[in-house]
């Protein structure tokens, strides 16, 4: 089991089982919302339990996706492809240890011009 929360603790969550390898998204929406690129793991919805849902606000960023954040402290926690069986959970919101390792970079064609990706992980343009 893996536990996590927003910065203020109003929203907490747990994921049962092993965390799938996370990815780092460099798209402009993730960068604008998080302040940099965003690392997350895609977990089956059935393994995620959220507490404090009354403090969770959802922003519909497209027809297919909504993004969940704490309405008290603003921590961005979830990227939710609405019709999928999986939901992305922010790696930075998990309590350590996660025993997870970044697997790849996505949307690197849209990455910020102020940094370089210097590891040897796979990079996907879109």
N, CA, C and O atoms as a Tinker XYZ file with bonds, in Angstrom:
   504  protein
     1  N      0.849000   -1.168000    0.000000    73     2
     2  CA     0.000000    0.000000    0.000000    64     1     3
     3  C      0.902000    1.241000    0.000000    63     2     4     5
     4  O      1.944000    1.275000    0.654000    81     3
     5  N      0.465000    2.263000   -0.758000    73     3     6
     6  CA     1.201000    3.521000   -0.846000    64     5     7
     7  C      0.251000    4.651000   -0.469000    63     6     8     9
     8  O     -0.851000    4.758000   -1.006000    81     7
     9  N      0.696000    5.491000    0.460000    73     7    10
    10  CA    -0.120000    6.610000    0.934000    64     9    11
    11  C      0.445000    7.926000    0.432000    63    10    12    13
    12  O      1.632000    8.038000    0.129000    81    11
    13  N     -0.436000    8.927000    0.349000    73    11    14
    14  CA    -0.007000   10.251000   -0.059000    64    13    15
    15  C     -1.037000   11.281000    0.325000    63    14    16    17
    16  O     -2.106000   10.962000    0.844000    81    15
    17  N     -0.686000   12.555000    0.051000    73    15    18
    18  CA    -1.596000   13.642000    0.403000    64    17    19
    19  C     -1.194000   14.910000   -0.323000    63    18    20    21
    20  O     -0.141000   14.994000   -0.955000    81    19
    21  N     -2.070000   15.888000   -0.208000    73    19    22
    22  CA    -1.742000   17.235000   -0.664000    64    21    23
    23  C     -0.835000   17.885000    0.381000    63    22    24    25
    24  O     -0.539000   17.272000    1.407000    81    23
    25  N     -0.399000   19.100000    0.135000    73    23    26
    26  CA     0.507000   19.799000    1.040000    64    25    27
    27  C     -0.102000   20.032000    2.421000    63    26    28    29
    28  O      0.583000   19.881000    3.433000    81    27
    29  N     -1.381000   20.400000    2.470000    73    27    30
    30  CA    -1.999000   20.715000    3.762000    64    29    31
    31  C     -2.616000   19.498000    4.449000    63    30    32    33
    32  O     -2.983000   19.577000    5.621000    81    31
    33  N     -2.736000   18.382000    3.744000    73    31    34
    34  CA    -3.290000   17.165000    4.330000    64    33    35
    35  C     -4.798000   17.057000    4.268000    63    34    36    37
    36  O     -5.362000   16.097000    4.793000    81    35
    37  N     -5.472000   18.014000    3.640000    73    35    38
    38  CA    -6.936000   17.955000    3.541000    64    37    39
    39  C     -7.394000   16.820000    2.628000    63    38    40    41
    40  O     -8.457000   16.241000    2.847000    81    39
    41  N     -6.595000   16.498000    1.603000    73    39    42
    42  CA    -6.895000   15.384000    0.698000    64    41    43
    43  C     -5.803000   14.340000    0.887000    63    42    44    45
    44  O     -4.617000   14.631000    0.732000    81    43
    45  N     -6.213000   13.132000    1.221000    73    43    46
    46  CA    -5.269000   12.029000    1.343000    64    45    47
    47  C     -5.724000   10.914000    0.411000    63    46    48    49
    48  O     -6.880000   10.866000   -0.007000    81    47
    49  N     -4.800000   10.030000    0.098000    73    47    50
    50  CA    -5.147000    8.906000   -0.770000    64    49    51
    51  C     -4.257000    7.719000   -0.458000    63    50    52    53
    52  O     -3.202000    7.851000    0.163000    81    51
    53  N     -4.707000    6.556000   -0.903000    73    51    54
    54  CA    -3.876000    5.359000   -0.828000    64    53    55
    55  C     -4.061000    4.559000   -2.098000    63    54    56    57
    56  O     -5.147000    4.516000   -2.676000    81    55
    57  N     -2.995000    3.933000   -2.518000    73    55    58
    58  CA    -3.003000    3.055000   -3.682000    64    57    59
    59  C     -2.544000    1.689000   -3.199000    63    58    60    61
    60  O     -1.480000    1.563000   -2.593000    81    59
    61  N     -3.352000    0.662000   -3.469000    73    59    62
    62  CA    -2.966000   -0.692000   -3.088000    64    61    63
    63  C     -2.161000   -1.318000   -4.214000    63    62    64    65
    64  O     -2.405000   -1.065000   -5.393000    81    63
    65  N     -1.199000   -2.139000   -3.824000    73    63    66
    66  CA    -0.373000   -2.834000   -4.810000    64    65    67
    67  C      0.872000   -2.038000   -5.173000    63    66    68    69
    68  O      1.139000   -0.969000   -4.624000    81    67
    69  N      1.612000   -2.586000   -6.104000    73    67    70
    70  CA     2.842000   -1.965000   -6.582000    64    69    71
    71  C      2.523000   -0.810000   -7.514000    63    70    72    73
    72  O      1.610000   -0.910000   -8.333000    81    71
    73  N      3.264000    0.284000   -7.400000    73    71    74
    74  CA     3.058000    1.413000   -8.297000    64    73    75
    75  C      3.666000    1.111000   -9.662000    63    74    76    77
    76  O      4.819000    0.684000   -9.739000    81    75
    77  N      2.916000    1.323000  -10.738000    73    75    78
    78  CA     3.485000    1.174000  -12.081000    64    77    79
    79  C      4.591000    2.219000  -12.287000    63    78    80    81
    80  O      4.568000    3.272000  -11.650000    81    79
    81  N      5.553000    1.939000  -13.166000    73    79    82
    82  CA     6.620000    2.910000  -13.416000    64    81    83
    83  C      6.039000    4.253000  -13.854000    63    82    84    85
    84  O      5.202000    4.305000  -14.756000    81    83
    85  N      6.477000    5.331000  -13.222000    73    83    86
    86  CA     5.965000    6.658000  -13.571000    64    85    87
    87  C      6.597000    7.209000  -14.842000    63    86    88    89
    88  O      7.635000    6.731000  -15.300000    81    87
    89  N      5.946000    8.225000  -15.401000    73    87    90
    90  CA     6.523000    8.961000  -16.524000    64    89    91
    91  C      6.540000   10.441000  -16.177000    63    90    92    93
    92  O      5.853000   10.895000  -15.262000    81    91
    93  N      7.336000   11.173000  -16.925000    73    91    94
    94  CA     7.427000   12.624000  -16.753000    64    93    95
    95  C      6.816000   13.279000  -17.976000    63    94    96    97
    96  O      7.280000   13.057000  -19.094000    81    95
    97  N      5.785000   14.082000  -17.780000    73    95    98
    98  CA     5.110000   14.747000  -18.888000    64    97    99
    99  C      5.621000   16.180000  -19.000000    63    98   100   101
   100  O      5.625000   16.933000  -18.026000    81    99
   101  N      6.052000   16.540000  -20.209000    73    99   102
   102  CA     6.617000   17.859000  -20.473000    64   101   103
   103  C      5.675000   18.748000  -21.284000    63   102   104   105
   104  O      6.109000   19.777000  -21.801000    81   103
   105  N      4.390000   18.376000  -21.410000    73   103   106
   106  CA     3.456000   19.177000  -22.211000    64   105   107
   107  C      3.231000   20.537000  -21.550000    63   106   108   109
   108  O      3.462000   20.705000  -20.353000    81   107
   109  N      2.783000   21.492000  -22.341000    73   107   110
   110  CA     2.605000   22.851000  -21.824000    64   109   111
   111  C      1.538000   22.913000  -20.730000    63   110   112   113
   112  O      1.670000   23.709000  -19.800000    81   111
   113  N      0.488000   22.097000  -20.816000    73   111   114
   114  CA    -0.544000   22.135000  -19.775000    64   113   115
   115  C      0.016000   21.650000  -18.435000    63   114   116   117
   116  O     -0.229000   22.268000  -17.399000    81   115
   117  N      0.757000   20.561000  -18.456000    73   115   118
   118  CA     1.345000   20.051000  -17.207000    64   117   119
   119  C      2.362000   21.038000  -16.647000    63   118   120   121
   120  O      2.425000   21.248000  -15.436000    81   119
   121  N      3.157000   21.644000  -17.526000    73   119   122
   122  CA     4.135000   22.614000  -17.058000    64   121   123
   123  C      3.449000   23.838000  -16.452000    63   122   124   125
   124  O      3.878000   24.332000  -15.409000    81   123
   125  N      2.400000   24.324000  -17.089000    73   123   126
   126  CA     1.704000   25.503000  -16.558000    64   125   127
   127  C      1.005000   25.195000  -15.227000    63   126   128   129
   128  O      0.987000   26.030000  -14.323000    81   127
   129  N      0.440000   24.009000  -15.118000    73   127   130
   130  CA    -0.274000   23.694000  -13.889000    64   129   131
   131  C      0.679000   23.359000  -12.743000    63   130   132   133
   132  O      0.418000   23.734000  -11.600000    81   131
   133  N      1.767000   22.667000  -13.027000    73   131   134
   134  CA     2.658000   22.234000  -11.951000    64   133   135
   135  C      3.825000   23.176000  -11.710000    63   134   136   137
   136  O      4.424000   23.150000  -10.635000    81   135
   137  N      4.158000   24.008000  -12.691000    73   135   138
   138  CA     5.305000   24.881000  -12.567000    64   137   139
   139  C      6.566000   24.304000  -13.182000    63   138   140   141
   140  O      7.590000   24.984000  -13.242000    81   139
   141  N      6.509000   23.071000  -13.636000    73   139   142
   142  CA     7.636000   22.385000  -14.274000    64   141   143
   143  C      7.038000   21.157000  -14.957000    63   142   144   145
   144  O      5.822000   21.098000  -15.145000    81   143
   145  N      7.850000   20.189000  -15.329000    73   143   146
   146  CA     7.216000   18.972000  -15.859000    64   145   147
   147  C      6.599000   18.198000  -14.701000    63   146   148   149
   148  O      6.931000   18.436000  -13.540000    81   147
   149  N      5.700000   17.270000  -15.021000    73   147   150
   150  CA     4.934000   16.585000  -13.990000    64   149   151
   151  C      5.170000   15.085000  -14.065000    63   150   152   153
   152  O      5.014000   14.491000  -15.132000    81   151
   153  N      5.544000   14.463000  -12.953000    73   151   154
   154  CA     5.759000   13.021000  -12.883000    64   153   155
   155  C      4.548000   12.369000  -12.226000    63   154   156   157
   156  O      4.070000   12.815000  -11.184000    81   155
   157  N      4.064000   11.301000  -12.862000    73   155   158
   158  CA     2.896000   10.612000  -12.321000    64   157   159
   159  C      2.954000    9.137000  -12.663000    63   158   160   161
   160  O      3.699000    8.710000  -13.544000    81   159
   161  N      2.148000    8.370000  -11.943000    73   159   162
   162  CA     1.995000    6.944000  -12.207000    64   161   163
   163  C      0.529000    6.674000  -12.520000    63   162   164   165
   164  O     -0.360000    7.223000  -11.868000    81   163
   165  N      0.276000    5.837000  -13.510000    73   163   166
   166  CA    -1.091000    5.502000  -13.916000    64   165   167
   167  C     -1.542000    4.247000  -13.182000    63   166   168   169
   168  O     -1.036000    3.154000  -13.437000    81   167
   169  N     -2.494000    4.409000  -12.270000    73   167   170
   170  CA    -2.958000    3.282000  -11.463000    64   169   171
   171  C     -4.399000    2.925000  -11.834000    63   170   172   173
   172  O     -5.169000    3.797000  -12.237000    81   171
   173  N     -4.765000    1.653000  -11.701000    73   171   174
   174  CA    -6.167000    1.287000  -11.901000    64   173   175
   175  C     -7.040000    2.009000  -10.867000    63   174   176   177
   176  O     -6.684000    2.086000   -9.691000    81   175
   177  N     -8.164000    2.526000  -11.310000    73   175   178
   178  CA    -9.069000    3.244000  -10.404000    64   177   179
   179  C     -9.457000    2.392000   -9.202000    63   178   180   181
   180  O     -9.655000    2.906000   -8.101000    81   179
   181  N     -9.562000    1.088000   -9.426000    73   179   182
   182  CA    -9.984000    0.187000   -8.349000    64   181   183
   183  C     -8.957000    0.088000   -7.227000    63   182   184   185
   184  O     -9.280000   -0.411000   -6.149000    81   183
   185  N     -7.720000    0.554000   -7.455000    73   183   186
   186  CA    -6.681000    0.486000   -6.423000    64   185   187
   187  C     -6.521000    1.803000   -5.669000    63   186   188   189
   188  O     -5.729000    1.880000   -4.729000    81   187
   189  N     -7.260000    2.841000   -6.065000    73   187   190
   190  CA    -7.125000    4.172000   -5.474000    64   189   191
   191  C     -8.299000    4.486000   -4.554000    63   190   192   193
   192  O     -9.459000    4.362000   -4.947000    81   191
   193  N     -7.985000    4.893000   -3.325000    73   191   194
   194  CA    -8.979000    5.373000   -2.378000    64   193   195
   195  C     -8.624000    6.814000   -2.025000    63   194   196   197
   196  O     -7.497000    7.096000   -1.620000    81   195
   197  N     -9.582000    7.723000   -2.177000    73   195   198
   198  CA    -9.364000    9.139000   -1.877000    64   197   199
   199  C    -10.192000    9.517000   -0.665000    63   198   200   201
   200  O    -11.374000    9.185000   -0.576000    81   199
   201  N     -9.558000   10.219000    0.275000    73   199   202
   202  CA   -10.267000   10.766000    1.437000    64   201   203
   203  C    -10.168000   12.288000    1.367000    63   202   204   205
   204  O     -9.157000   12.832000    0.922000    81   203
   205  N    -11.206000   12.959000    1.802000    73   203   206
   206  CA   -11.240000   14.418000    1.721000    64   205   207
   207  C    -11.695000   14.883000    0.355000    63   206   208   209
   208  O    -11.307000   15.957000   -0.103000    81   207
   209  N    -12.529000   14.067000   -0.306000    73   207   210
   210  CA   -12.993000   14.411000   -1.657000    64   209   211
   211  C    -13.757000   15.728000   -1.700000    63   210   212   213
   212  O    -13.840000   16.363000   -2.751000    81   211
   213  N    -14.315000   16.143000   -0.564000    73   211   214
   214  CA   -15.015000   17.429000   -0.527000    64   213   215
   215  C    -14.046000   18.603000   -0.682000    63   214   216   217
   216  O    -14.477000   19.718000   -0.975000    81   215
   217  N    -12.760000   18.371000   -0.492000    73   215   218
   218  CA   -11.725000   19.403000   -0.690000    64   217   219
   219  C    -11.047000   19.278000   -2.049000    63   218   220   221
   220  O    -10.163000   20.071000   -2.375000    81   219
   221  N    -11.449000   18.303000   -2.834000    73   219   222
   222  CA   -10.864000   18.075000   -4.150000    64   221   223
   223  C    -11.675000   18.833000   -5.194000    63   222   224   225
   224  O    -12.896000   18.690000   -5.265000    81   223
   225  N    -10.995000   19.638000   -5.999000    73   223   226
   226  CA   -11.633000   20.388000   -7.079000    64   225   227
   227  C    -11.128000   19.835000   -8.395000    63   226   228   229
   228  O     -9.946000   19.523000   -8.537000    81   227
   229  N    -12.038000   19.715000   -9.365000    73   227   230
   230  CA   -11.683000   19.176000  -10.680000    64   229   231
   231  C    -11.755000   20.281000  -11.723000    63   230   232   233
   232  O    -12.751000   20.998000  -11.819000    81   231
   233  N    -10.700000   20.406000  -12.492000    73   231   234
   234  CA   -10.637000   21.349000  -13.607000    64   233   235
   235  C    -10.668000   20.548000  -14.901000    63   234   236   237
   236  O     -9.800000   19.705000  -15.130000    81   235
   237  N    -11.647000   20.801000  -15.736000    73   235   238
   238  CA   -11.793000   20.092000  -17.008000    64   237   239
   239  C    -10.896000   20.777000  -18.035000    63   238   240   241
   240  O    -11.259000   21.815000  -18.587000    81   239
   241  N     -9.717000   20.192000  -18.291000    73   239   242
   242  CA    -8.729000   20.812000  -19.178000    64   241   243
   243  C     -8.938000   20.454000  -20.647000    63   242   244   245
   244  O     -8.334000   21.065000  -21.529000    81   243
   245  N     -9.786000   19.469000  -20.909000    73   243   246
   246  CA   -10.150000   19.118000  -22.279000    64   245   247
   247  C    -11.431000   18.294000  -22.227000    63   246   248   249
   248  O    -11.969000   18.024000  -21.153000    81   247
   249  N    -11.905000   17.903000  -23.391000    73   247   250
   250  CA   -13.119000   17.074000  -23.427000    64   249   251
   251  C    -12.888000   15.702000  -22.815000    63   250   252   253
   252  O    -13.831000   15.056000  -22.360000    81   251
   253  N    -11.626000   15.251000  -22.803000    73   251   254
   254  CA   -11.312000   13.902000  -22.357000    64   253   255
   255  C    -10.670000   13.820000  -20.980000    63   254   256   257
   256  O    -10.604000   12.739000  -20.394000    81   255
   257  N    -10.189000   14.958000  -20.447000    73   255   258
   258  CA    -9.387000   14.926000  -19.227000    64   257   259
   259  C     -9.820000   15.996000  -18.235000    63   258   260   261
   260  O    -10.195000   17.107000  -18.606000    81   259
   261  N     -9.754000   15.621000  -16.956000    73   259   262
   262  CA    -9.908000   16.591000  -15.881000    64   261   263
   263  C     -8.709000   16.435000  -14.943000    63   262   264   265
   264  O     -8.100000   15.368000  -14.865000    81   263
   265  N     -8.385000   17.511000  -14.236000    73   263   266
   266  CA    -7.230000   17.543000  -13.351000    64   265   267
   267  C     -7.727000   17.870000  -11.947000    63   266   268   269
   268  O     -8.466000   18.835000  -11.750000    81   267
   269  N     -7.317000   17.060000  -10.978000    73   267   270
   270  CA    -7.800000   17.227000   -9.608000    64   269   271
   271  C     -6.770000   17.858000   -8.701000    63   270   272   273
   272  O     -5.605000   17.458000   -8.694000    81   271
   273  N     -7.207000   18.865000   -7.921000    73   271   274
   274  CA    -6.305000   19.532000   -6.991000    64   273   275
   275  C     -7.031000   19.874000   -5.701000    63   274   276   277
   276  O     -8.258000   19.964000   -5.669000    81   275
   277  N     -6.255000   20.064000   -4.634000    73   275   278
   278  CA    -6.820000   20.423000   -3.344000    64   277   279
   279  C     -7.307000   21.869000   -3.389000    63   278   280   281
   280  O     -6.562000   22.767000   -3.781000    81   279
   281  N     -8.537000   22.086000   -2.994000    73   279   282
   282  CA    -9.096000   23.440000   -3.017000    64   281   283
   283  C     -8.570000   24.304000   -1.877000    63   282   284   285
   284  O     -8.774000   25.518000   -1.883000    81   283
   285  N     -7.904000   23.707000   -0.911000    73   283   286
   286  CA    -7.352000   24.472000    0.207000    64   285   287
   287  C     -5.935000   24.953000   -0.088000    63   286   288   289
   288  O     -5.651000   26.146000    0.013000    81   287
   289  N     -5.039000   24.025000   -0.453000    73   287   290
   290  CA    -3.632000   24.405000   -0.649000    64   289   291
   291  C     -3.218000   24.475000   -2.114000    63   290   292   293
   292  O     -2.146000   24.995000   -2.426000    81   291
   293  N     -4.051000   23.959000   -3.021000    73   291   294
   294  CA    -3.761000   24.039000   -4.448000    64   293   295
   295  C     -2.911000   22.921000   -4.996000    63   294   296   297
   296  O     -2.601000   22.921000   -6.187000    81   295
   297  N     -2.519000   21.959000   -4.166000    73   295   298
   298  CA    -1.689000   20.851000   -4.657000    64   297   299
   299  C     -2.404000   20.096000   -5.756000    63   298   300   301
   300  O     -3.556000   19.689000   -5.604000    81   299
   301  N     -1.700000   19.913000   -6.873000    73   299   302
   302  CA    -2.247000   19.159000   -7.994000    64   301   303
   303  C     -1.935000   17.692000   -7.761000    63   302   304   305
   304  O     -0.772000   17.317000   -7.614000    81   303
   305  N     -2.973000   16.857000   -7.728000    73   303   306
   306  CA    -2.827000   15.464000   -7.326000    64   305   307
   307  C     -3.139000   14.452000   -8.418000    63   306   308   309
   308  O     -2.492000   13.407000   -8.491000    81   307
   309  N     -4.128000   14.745000   -9.273000    73   307   310
   310  CA    -4.618000   13.736000  -10.202000    64   309   311
   311  C     -4.789000   14.281000  -11.617000    63   310   312   313
   312  O     -5.167000   15.436000  -11.813000    81   311
   313  N     -4.506000   13.440000  -12.584000    73   311   314
   314  CA    -4.783000   13.687000  -14.003000    64   313   315
   315  C     -5.710000   12.554000  -14.405000    63   314   316   317
   316  O     -5.307000   11.391000  -14.426000    81   315
   317  N     -6.943000   12.891000  -14.722000    73   315   318
   318  CA    -7.999000   11.893000  -14.873000    64   317   319
   319  C     -8.562000   11.839000  -16.284000    63   318   320   321
   320  O     -9.388000   12.673000  -16.655000    81   319
   321  N     -8.113000   10.846000  -17.088000    73   319   322
   322  CA    -8.746000   10.624000  -18.390000    64   321   323
   323  C    -10.125000    9.998000  -18.138000    63   322   324   325
   324  O    -10.225000    8.823000  -17.783000    81   323
   325  N    -11.150000   10.768000  -18.318000    73   323   326
   326  CA   -12.492000   10.489000  -17.816000    64   325   327
   327  C    -13.040000    9.096000  -18.154000    63   326   328   329
   328  O    -13.705000    8.480000  -17.322000    81   327
   329  N    -12.774000    8.604000  -19.338000    73   327   330
   330  CA   -13.354000    7.318000  -19.734000    64   329   331
   331  C    -12.345000    6.174000  -19.682000    63   330   332   333
   332  O    -12.497000    5.180000  -20.392000    81   331
   333  N    -11.333000    6.307000  -18.859000    73   331   334
   334  CA   -10.300000    5.283000  -18.741000    64   333   335
   335  C    -10.470000    4.497000  -17.450000    63   334   336   337
   336  O    -11.094000    4.971000  -16.500000    81   335
   337  N     -9.920000    3.313000  -17.422000    73   335   338
   338  CA    -9.935000    2.505000  -16.207000    64   337   339
   339  C     -8.781000    2.865000  -15.287000    63   338   340   341
   340  O     -8.658000    2.314000  -14.192000    81   339
   341  N     -7.920000    3.802000  -15.735000    73   339   342
   342  CA    -6.772000    4.231000  -14.943000    64   341   343
   343  C     -6.842000    5.732000  -14.688000    63   342   344   345
   344  O     -7.512000    6.472000  -15.409000    81   343
   345  N     -6.138000    6.164000  -13.648000    73   343   346
   346  CA    -6.020000    7.568000  -13.290000    64   345   347
   347  C     -4.560000    7.822000  -12.914000    63   346   348   349
   348  O     -3.926000    6.978000  -12.281000    81   347
   349  N     -4.031000    8.973000  -13.299000    73   347   350
   350  CA    -2.647000    9.316000  -12.974000    64   349   351
   351  C     -2.594000   10.022000  -11.630000    63   350   352   353
   352  O     -3.388000   10.920000  -11.349000    81   351
   353  N     -1.644000    9.598000  -10.804000    73   351   354
   354  CA    -1.456000   10.168000   -9.472000    64   353   355
   355  C     -0.065000   10.795000   -9.421000    63   354   356   357
   356  O      0.911000   10.197000   -9.875000    81   355
   357  N      0.017000   11.998000   -8.870000    73   355   358
   358  CA     1.284000   12.729000   -8.787000    64   357   359
   359  C      2.293000   11.980000   -7.924000    63   358   360   361
   360  O      2.007000   11.648000   -6.773000    81   359
   361  N      3.466000   11.717000   -8.478000    73   359   362
   362  CA     4.507000   11.031000   -7.730000    64   361   363
   363  C      4.964000   11.852000   -6.527000    63   362   364   365
   364  O      5.266000   11.292000   -5.474000    81   363
   365  N      5.016000   13.161000   -6.677000    73   363   366
   366  CA     5.479000   14.012000   -5.587000    64   365   367
   367  C      4.550000   14.040000   -4.392000    63   366   368   369
   368  O      4.947000   14.499000   -3.321000    81   367
   369  N      3.323000   13.563000   -4.545000    73   367   370
   370  CA     2.359000   13.570000   -3.444000    64   369   371
   371  C      2.430000   12.304000   -2.592000    63   370   372   373
   372  O      1.832000   12.251000   -1.518000    81   371
   373  N      3.155000   11.282000   -3.058000    73   371   374
   374  CA     3.276000   10.037000   -2.294000    64   373   375
   375  C      4.245000   10.214000   -1.132000    63   374   376   377
   376  O      5.238000   10.934000   -1.234000    81   375
   377  N      3.935000    9.541000   -0.026000    73   375   378
   378  CA     4.878000    9.455000    1.085000    64   377   379
   379  C      5.934000    8.419000    0.702000    63   378   380   381
   380  O      5.597000    7.377000    0.140000    81   379
   381  N      7.202000    8.690000    0.998000    73   379   382
   382  CA     8.236000    7.699000    0.676000    64   381   383
   383  C      8.183000    6.525000    1.650000    63   382   384   385
   384  O      7.674000    6.673000    2.761000    81   383
   385  N      8.689000    5.392000    1.262000    73   383   386
   386  CA     9.310000    5.101000   -0.023000    64   385   387
   387  C      8.280000    4.634000   -1.047000    63   386   388   389
   388  O      7.323000    3.942000   -0.698000    81   387
   389  N      8.471000    5.007000   -2.296000    73   387   390
   390  CA     7.564000    4.559000   -3.352000    64   389   391
   391  C      8.087000    3.309000   -4.054000    63   390   392   393
   392  O      7.303000    2.548000   -4.622000    81   391
   393  N      9.389000    3.089000   -4.023000    73   391   394
   394  CA    10.043000    1.983000   -4.727000    64   393   395
   395  C      9.771000    2.045000   -6.229000    63   394   396   397
   396  O      9.793000    1.018000   -6.908000    81   395
   397  N      9.518000    3.238000   -6.744000    73   395   398
   398  CA     9.250000    3.433000   -8.177000    64   397   399
   399  C     10.425000    4.178000   -8.802000    63   398   400   401
   400  O     11.134000    4.925000   -8.128000    81   399
   401  N     10.615000    3.963000  -10.086000    73   399   402
   402  CA    11.644000    4.659000  -10.847000    64   401   403
   403  C     11.041000    5.176000  -12.130000    63   402   404   405
   404  O     10.288000    4.468000  -12.798000    81   403
   405  N     11.368000    6.407000  -12.478000    73   403   406
   406  CA    10.885000    7.019000  -13.706000    64   405   407
   407  C     11.214000    6.125000  -14.900000    63   406   408   409
   408  O     12.334000    5.630000  -15.024000    81   407
   409  N     10.218000    5.921000  -15.789000    73   407   410
   410  CA    10.398000    5.019000  -16.931000    64   409   411
   411  C     10.645000    5.752000  -18.241000    63   410   412   413
   412  O     11.378000    5.257000  -19.098000    81   411
   413  N     10.033000    6.945000  -18.411000    73   411   414
   414  CA    10.153000    7.645000  -19.687000    64   413   415
   415  C      9.723000    9.091000  -19.556000    63   414   416   417
   416  O      9.135000    9.499000  -18.553000    81   415
   417  N     10.029000    9.857000  -20.593000    73   415   418
   418  CA     9.586000   11.243000  -20.731000    64   417   419
   419  C      8.602000   11.293000  -21.896000    63   418   420   421
   420  O      8.844000   10.698000  -22.946000    81   419
   421  N      7.486000   12.008000  -21.706000    73   419   422
   422  CA     6.495000   12.126000  -22.775000    64   421   423
   423  C      6.266000   13.601000  -23.110000    63   422   424   425
   424  O      6.525000   14.490000  -22.299000    81   423
   425  N      5.781000   13.828000  -24.311000    73   423   426
   426  CA     5.510000   15.176000  -24.827000    64   425   427
   427  C      6.754000   16.067000  -24.791000    63   426   428   429
   428  O      6.672000   17.259000  -24.494000    81   427
   429  N      7.904000   15.468000  -25.100000    73   427   430
   430  CA     9.152000   16.235000  -25.059000    64   429   431
   431  C      9.244000   17.255000  -26.190000    63   430   432   433
   432  O     10.036000   18.192000  -26.096000    81   431
   433  N      8.466000   17.105000  -27.245000    73   431   434
   434  CA     8.457000   18.101000  -28.326000    64   433   435
   435  C      7.911000   19.438000  -27.817000    63   434   436   437
   436  O      8.130000   20.477000  -28.440000    81   435
   437  N      7.210000   19.411000  -26.697000    73   435   438
   438  CA     6.590000   20.600000  -26.126000    64   437   439
   439  C      7.294000   21.062000  -24.850000    63   438   440   441
   440  O      6.788000   21.945000  -24.157000    81   439
   441  N      8.444000   20.482000  -24.531000    73   439   442
   442  CA     9.110000   20.789000  -23.261000    64   441   443
   443  C      9.556000   22.245000  -23.191000    63   442   444   445
   444  O      9.683000   22.919000  -24.214000    81   443
   445  N      9.788000   22.713000  -21.983000    73   443   446
   446  CA    10.259000   24.084000  -21.781000    64   445   447
   447  C     11.653000   24.282000  -22.345000    63   446   448   449
   448  O     12.436000   23.337000  -22.434000    81   447
   449  N     11.957000   25.504000  -22.724000    73   447   450
   450  CA    13.266000   25.796000  -23.296000    64   449   451
   451  C     14.316000   26.106000  -22.233000    63   450   452   453
   452  O     15.477000   26.341000  -22.567000    81   451
   453  N     13.936000   26.110000  -20.986000    73   451   454
   454  CA    14.839000   26.493000  -19.905000    64   453   455
   455  C     15.556000   25.315000  -19.249000    63   454   456   457
   456  O     16.325000   25.516000  -18.308000    81   455
   457  N     15.323000   24.093000  -19.723000    73   455   458
   458  CA    15.993000   22.923000  -19.146000    64   457   459
   459  C     16.277000   21.894000  -20.223000    63   458   460   461
   460  O     15.696000   21.918000  -21.308000    81   459
   461  N     17.190000   20.987000  -19.894000    73   459   462
   462  CA    17.529000   19.863000  -20.759000    64   461   463
   463  C     17.153000   18.578000  -20.052000    63   462   464   465
   464  O     17.175000   18.510000  -18.823000    81   463
   465  N     16.812000   17.570000  -20.814000    73   463   466
   466  CA    16.580000   16.236000  -20.264000    64   465   467
   467  C     17.909000   15.507000  -20.398000    63   466   468   469
   468  O     18.365000   15.249000  -21.512000    81   467
   469  N     18.522000   15.179000  -19.294000    73   467   470
   470  CA    19.891000   14.667000  -19.336000    64   469   471
   471  C     20.034000   13.194000  -18.967000    63   470   472   473
   472  O     21.147000   12.667000  -18.964000    81   471
   473  N     18.924000   12.520000  -18.654000    73   471   474
   474  CA    19.053000   11.095000  -18.350000    64   473   475
   475  C     18.951000   10.276000  -19.637000    63   474   476   477
   476  O     18.738000   10.832000  -20.714000    81   475
   477  N     19.101000    8.983000  -19.526000    73   475   478
   478  CA    19.082000    8.096000  -20.695000    64   477   479
   479  C     17.739000    7.413000  -20.902000    63   478   480   481
   480  O     17.654000    6.438000  -21.649000    81   479
   481  N     16.695000    7.901000  -20.259000    73   479   482
   482  CA    15.373000    7.283000  -20.399000    64   481   483
   483  C     14.783000    7.583000  -21.778000    63   482   484   485
   484  O     15.138000    8.583000  -22.402000    81   483
   485  N     13.885000    6.723000  -22.252000    73   483   486
   486  CA    13.222000    6.974000  -23.537000    64   485   487
   487  C     12.486000    8.316000  -23.527000    63   486   488   489
   488  O     11.893000    8.711000  -22.523000    81   487
   489  N     12.540000    8.998000  -24.662000    73   487   490
   490  CA    11.860000   10.282000  -24.821000    64   489   491
   491  C     10.884000   10.170000  -25.983000    63   490   492   493
   492  O     11.279000    9.834000  -27.100000    81   491
   493  N      9.609000   10.452000  -25.724000    73   491   494
   494  CA     8.567000   10.371000  -26.725000    64   493   495
   495  C      8.106000   11.786000  -27.075000    63   494   496   497
   496  O      7.745000   12.552000  -26.182000    81   495
   497  N      8.114000   12.146000  -28.371000    73   495   498
   498  CA     7.752000   13.510000  -28.760000    64   497   499
   499  C      6.332000   13.898000  -28.374000    63   498   500   501
   500  O      6.081000   15.055000  -28.035000    81   499
   501  N      5.394000   12.946000  -28.420000    73   499   502
   502  CA     3.980000   13.250000  -28.138000    64   501   503
   503  C      3.422000   12.330000  -27.095000    63   502   504
   504  O      2.249000   12.442000  -26.736000    81   503
